């Protein structure tokens, strides 16, 4: 079956699809776009999404599965800035369990994040078993204690956990979402970072808060990590990211400022 099909009655031969194709799969012929290098298609869907007349279809990204953008209101520049800047890393959570359907909504949005050459390759493990989460906290602490450098760097965290029982690993979050990828996938970590960033940005729209589980990641991303067995990560896969999720215990009233912008426009020396 051909990679693309073209509705000749609707195609105006404008050439936009060919110009937008990132891997030069398409070329314009007498009857419109043609797939001259179909094996190079990365299934980005640009050709289908950009056509003003719905004249092109691609078997890798079928037109029937696309959403019409005109049905969605566009944020103003001010609204978009406020939305992005209002995200906070949440480290105090209510004990309330997050419904699985909402956790699934998070990863559903996460999978649409941009990835290198549209390789994607990120899968997810949602952990809501409280006993397992407690075991992961203990594993992370032991990992820090057994590493001379990390033990010194995180001494106050270890002390807070061992002496005062303060959860400095998952901060009391009732859920943990892990990103995973194939062990031989060189872009697994980078793609997971983009993916989980989408998840974090979407979470407040469900009334949820999130934060990167950095201490747990120190252990989980290491070679031969005990987290692989604890979380039943299949052989041939690795953990590539970890984000804690739950309902925020407190609400933030202000958008916090950051260091002043540090930017220059490149000026070529003559």
N, C-alpha and C positions, 0 to 999 in steps of 0.2 A: 504494500500500500504506500502511495506517495506521501512524503512528509507533509506537504501543504496542498490544499485545494483552493481554487480561486473562483469566486462567483463572477463570471465575466459580465453579467448585467449590472453588477454593482461596482466593479473595479473601474476606477477612473485613470489608472496607470500613473498615479501621482508619484510613486516611487518612495514614499515615506517609509514603508515597511523595509525595503532594502537598505535604505540609508540608516535606519535605526538598528538593524541586525548587528549585534556586537561581534559575531564571529564570521561575518561575510558569507553566510549560508545562502542568502537570497541575491538574486540579480534580476534586473528588469529586462524582460524580453518583449517581443511584439505583442503578446497577449497578456502582459502583466508580469508579476513576480514569478520567478522560477527558483526552485531549490537546486543550486549548482553544487553544493557541498553538504548534503543532508546529514552526513555522519558528524559534521562539526556542530550541529544544533545542540545547544545546552539547555533547551526547554525553558528559556527565560520568559517566553510569551510576549516579547516586545512587538512582534509582527502583528499578532492578533489584537493586542491592547491598543496599538497606536492607529490602526486603520480607521479612518473617519466614517467608513461606509459598511463596516462589518462584512467586507468582501473576501477576507482571507481566513482560512482555518488551518490549524496545525494539529496533527494527531498527538503531539506531545503536550500541547496546551490547548485543548479543544475550546472553541468559541462558546459552546453551550455551557461551559463551566465558569465563564468569566462573569464578573459583576459590572454593571453599568455605573460608572463613577458619577454620572449626573444625578443619581439617586441619593448621593451622600452630600450633606452640607460641608462646605469648606471652612476651616477655621481661619479667622483673620490672623494677620501677623502678630498682633498683640495677644490674641487668645492662644496661639501656638507657643509663643514665648512664655506666657504665664503657665501653660500646661507643662512644658519641659522643665522650667525652673522650680516648680512647686514639688517635684518628686523629692522625697526624703528617704534616707536609709533608716528603716525602722528597727529598733533594738529593744523595744518593750512591747510585748504582745499580750492580748487577752488569752485566756485558756480555751476559748471557744474553738471548736474544730471547724475547719473550712469544709463545706460540702464538696464532694468529689467532682460534681458537675462544674463548679467554679474553678477548681484546680485544672480541670481539663480545658476550660476556656483559656486559661493562661498559656498553656503549652500550644493550644491551637493557634493563638496569635503569635507565639514565639517562633513557630515554624515558618512564618512568612518573612522573617528577617533576611536581609541581604547576606549572601555567602559568596566566597571566592569562586568566580566562574560558574555560579549557580550550582556548585557541587553539593550543597546542602549537607547531607551525611550526619546530621545531628538527631539523636533520639533522646528520650527522656525517661527518667524513673521518678515517680512521685512516691514519697515516703510519708505515710500518715500513721504508722504504727509507733506508738509512744515508747514502747520498750526498746525497739530498734533505735529510735532517736537517742534515747539515753545511753545505749551501748556505743553509739557513734561519738557521743561527747567524751566518754571515757577513753575510747580509742585515740581520739584527737589529742587529749591531754597526755596520755602515755607517749604518744609520738613526739610531742614537744619535750617531755621529760628525758627521752632517750637520745635527743639530739643536743649535743653540747652547745652549739651556737644558738639554737632556738630556745633551749631551756633558759639561757641567760637573757635573751631578748624578751621572752614572754614570762619572765619570773613572776611579775605581779599578777598576771592572769592565772597562772598555775596556783599561786598562793590563794587567790580569791576562790578558786574552785575547790582546792583541797581543804582549806581551813574554814571557809565560810559557806561552801556549797553553792556559790554563785555560778550560774551557767553562762560562761563567757564564750561558749562555742556557738550555740544556737539561740541564745538569748531568750529561751522559753518559747520559741516559735513552735507551733503545733504541726508544722509541715515543712518538708524539705524537698526541693525539686533539683534533681541531678540531671545534667546534660552528659551524654555519652557519645562516643564515636569509635570507629574502628581503630585499633592500635596502630595500624599502618597508614592512617589518614593524617597527613601532615598538617592539614588545615582544620583539624577537629577543634582545637582550642580556640582559634580565632573565630570560627563560625559559631561556636557556642557562646562566646562573649557577646557577639551581635545578637544572637537569639535570646539570651537571658536578659539583655538590655531591653529588648522589646517587651519581654514578660514584665520587667520592673515598671516600665512606663505604663503598661496597661493595668497593672494591679489596682491602683487607686480607683479606677472606674468600677471595680467590683467591691469597693470598700475595704480592700486589702492593702497591707503594707508588705514590704520585702526588704531584704538586705543580702548582699553577698556574704556567704559563709566562709570568710577568708581563712580562719584558723582550721576549719575542717578541710578546706581545699589544700592546705599545706600537706596534710596527710593523704588526702584522696587522690591528688594528682601525682604523687610520688610513685616510683617504680615499686612493684610488689606491695602496694598498699593493702592493709587489712580491710580497708573499706570495700574493696572489690568483692570479697567474700561476704561481708556483712550485708551488703545491698544486693547480693545475687547478680552481680554484673556478669554477663555471659563471657565465656572465653573468646578472646579476639577483640574485646572492647575495653575501653578505658574511660574513666570519669574525666570530663573536660570542663566541668563547671558545677557550682553548687550555690543555690539561692534559698534562703529561708523565707517562709511565707506565713502570714497569719493576719488576724485583725489587730490593728494598732490599739494600744492601750490608751494612748493620748493623741490629740489632734494638734497639728501645728498651726499657728495663727499668722505667721509671717513667712515671707520668702527671704531667705538669707543671702546676703551679698557674698562675693568671693574676691580674690585678689584682682587688682585692676587688669584689664585686658593688655596682653603683651603681644603686639603684632607689628610687623613691618611689611611694606610692599617692596618686593625685590626691585633693585635698581641696577641695571647692567653697567659695569664699568667700561668706559670708552678709552 
